[in-house]
Amino acid sequence: MFKLIKYELRGNFLTILGICITVTIANILLFTRKSAWGLDLTSNLSVFLSIAAITIIFVSSLNLMSKYLHTDAGYLLFTLPQSGSKIILSKLLTALIQITLVIIVTVLGICLTSITALDFKFLSYIKFSGVVYALVLYIWGNIYFLTFIYFCMVMGKVALRNKRLGKIGSFILFIVLALGLAWLESKLSGIFPQTINISYSSFFNNVSWQNSHISFIPINISKAVFDIFTFVALFKATAYMLDNKLDL
């Protein structure tokens, strides 16, 4: 599996490097124009640039699966002695790594164009538990969403073997399934409204939340359990189709 990740990262190296270099150079140029254009304009342009870069790398992450489903490259991958679970996991980890690299570069660029003076005092307000919580949410959000999309891609390929129809079917399935899951989540949240309230103080030190009437982060228990169950089901179903139903 790790060889698959290494192979994919090597294949996408130029894409990742090109995005990072472009974002870095653009932000340096924006930094040099900060005094002339103003802080608001340069920071906003940097944010727009970051959104574009993250969108491009995310589309590239989707292509990690699509190119094997709809091109001759699939004959090489799916004839390897690797289970469907290892293949889908390698795609998810590869996507997470390259998305994270681009996000790190874009965040540094935004800091370069938005911060007037270098000051690390804000680090004293952040707790380690807050960093861990944010990291878990970031990883979970990316892995869950990518698994959801990969499932739709593979299902479209299995159900509609034509390349064009398969992609259209995957998109329709994505919309229908997303709406269906959102509806089920809302119903579950209404039937089981119990939540776990995580206080802001668990993540920050000595921070006064002025003009805020909410001092905690509510997490609906039923929704969290449902999301975990859905993720496992989508992952297992995708792996099963890769192993038994995929016809290249």
N, C-alpha and C positions, 0 to 999 in steps of 0.2 A: 504493500500500500504506500509506503514512504517513497518507493521508487516512482510510483505513479505521480505523487505530489511533486517530486523533484523534476520529473519529465514535464509536467504541466507548467510549473514555474519557469523552467528553462524555455519552453515554447512561447510563453507570454512575457519573457524578460524584456524584449524590446518595447512592447506595449506599456508595461509598468514603468520602465526607465524613461520612455518618451513622455509619458504623462507627468512624472515627477520632475523631469528637467524643465518641461514647458511651464508647469506651475511655479517652480522655483524662480526661473528667469522672469516670468511675468510679475511675480510678487516683488522681486528686487527692483524692477522698473517702476512698479507702483510706489515702492518705498522712496525711490528717488524723487517722485513727483508729489510726495505727501504735503510738503510745504506749499507747493503751487496750487494743487487741486483741493486741498483740505482733507482732514482726517475722515470725514463722513464718506466722501466720494471714493477715496482709495480703499477704505475698509469694505464698502459695499461692492466695489468691483472685485475685490479679493474673494468675497463670499460667493458672488456669482461664478467666478472662475472655479472655486472649490466645488460648487454644485455640479458644474459641467464636468469636471474631472472625475468626481465620484460617480456620476451617471455613466460616463464612458467605461470606467473600470467595472461597474456593476453589470453593464451590458456584456462586457468581455467575460465576466464570470458566468453569465447565463450561457454564453457560447461554449463554455467548457463542456456542457452536456449536449447542446444542440448540434455541434459539429460532428459528434460521434453518432448521433441518432439519424442524421440526414445526409451524411457524406460517407465516402469509402473509408474514412479513418476509423469508422466503427468496426470494420472487419478485424482490424488489428487489436483494438482494445478489448472487444467482447470475446475474442478467442484466447485471451490470456488466462492462465490458471488463477483467476481472481474472482471471488464471489461478488454478487451484486451489492452486498452490504459494504464491502471494501471499496468497490468502485465509487458508489455514491458518497461514502465517507471521504474518500480522497478528493472528490470534486468539491465537497463542502469545505474541507480544510484549505484546499488550494485557493478557493474563492475568498475565504475569510482572511487568509494571509495577504493576498494582493489588495483586497479592499482596505485592510488595515494599514498597509504601507502607504497607500495613496492618501488616506485620511490623515495620517500622521504628518505627511508633507503639507497637505492643505491647511491643517490647523496651525502648523508653524508659520505658514505664509500669512494666514489671517492675523496671527499675533504680530508678525513683522509690520504689517500695514495698519494695524489698529491700535497698538500700544504706543503711547508717547514716550514712556520711560520704562526701562527694564526694572521690574520690581517683583521680587519673589515672596513678598509678605503674604500674598493670598494663600500660599502653601500651608501657612500655619493654621488656617481655618479648616483645612481638609483632614478628615480622619481616614485611617487606613481602611476601615470598614466601608466608608463611602466609596473609595476607589474600587474595592472588590465588588461592591454592589453594582456600580456603574459598568464595570467590566463584564460581570455576569449578564447584565441586561443587554449589553452590546453584543456579546457572543450569541446569546440566546435569540435575540431578535434577528440577527443575520442568518443563523443556522436554520431557524424555523421558517423564515420567509423563502430562503433558497430551496429548502426541502419541499416546500409547498409548490414552488414554481417547477422544480425538477420533476415532481410527481405529475404535474399537468403535462409537461413535455413528453414524458415517457408514455403516459396514458394516451395522449394524442397520437403518438407514433404507433402504439399497439392497436388502438381502435381504428385509426384511419391511416393506412400504410402509405398513401400518397404523400409526398413531401409537403406540397402546398396545403392540402387539406389537413394534414397532420398538424401543421403550425396553426392554422385557423381554428381547428378543433381544440388545440391546447389552450389558445387564448379564450375561447368561449367557455371551456371547462374552468379556467382560472376565475373568470368573472362569476360564473354560476356557483362554483364551490366557495369562493370568497364571500359572496352574499349569503349563502346557506350557512356557513360557519358563523358569520357575524350575527345572523338571526338566532341561531342556536345559543350562542354566547349570551345574547341579550335576554333570552328566555331563561337560561340557567341563572343569570345574575339576578333576575326578578324573583325566581323561585327560591334561590339560596343566596340571599344578600349578605351573608356573613363575610366580613373582611378582616384582614390583618393590617393593623395600622402601624406603619414604621415611622418613627419620629425623625424629624430633620436633625435633631441633636445626635442621632446615631451616626451621622455623616459629617457634621461640621462642628467646629469648636468656637464657642463665644460669638455666635452670629445672631444678631437681632433681626428678626423677620418683621420689619415695619410694614404697616398697611397690608398685612396678610392675615386672613381669618382662618387659614388652614396651617396647622403646625405639624402635619403628618402626611405620609404617602399611603393612601388606602389601596390594598391589594385584595381583590375579590378571590376567595378561596376556590369557589366552584369554577371560575374562569381559568384560574391557574392550573387546576387539575385537568380541565378539559383541554387546554392548550398542550399540556404534556402528553395526554392520551392521543390527541390529534397528531402531534409530531411523531410519536412512535408508530402510529398506524400508517401515516404517509411514508415514513422511512421504510418500514417493513414492506409495504405494498410496492414501492418503487424498486426495492431490491429484488422482490419476488418477480416482478415483470422483467427486470433485466436478466434474471437467471432463467426464466421459463417461458416468457411470452414474446420476447423481442425477436422479430424476424427482419433481418437486414436484407 
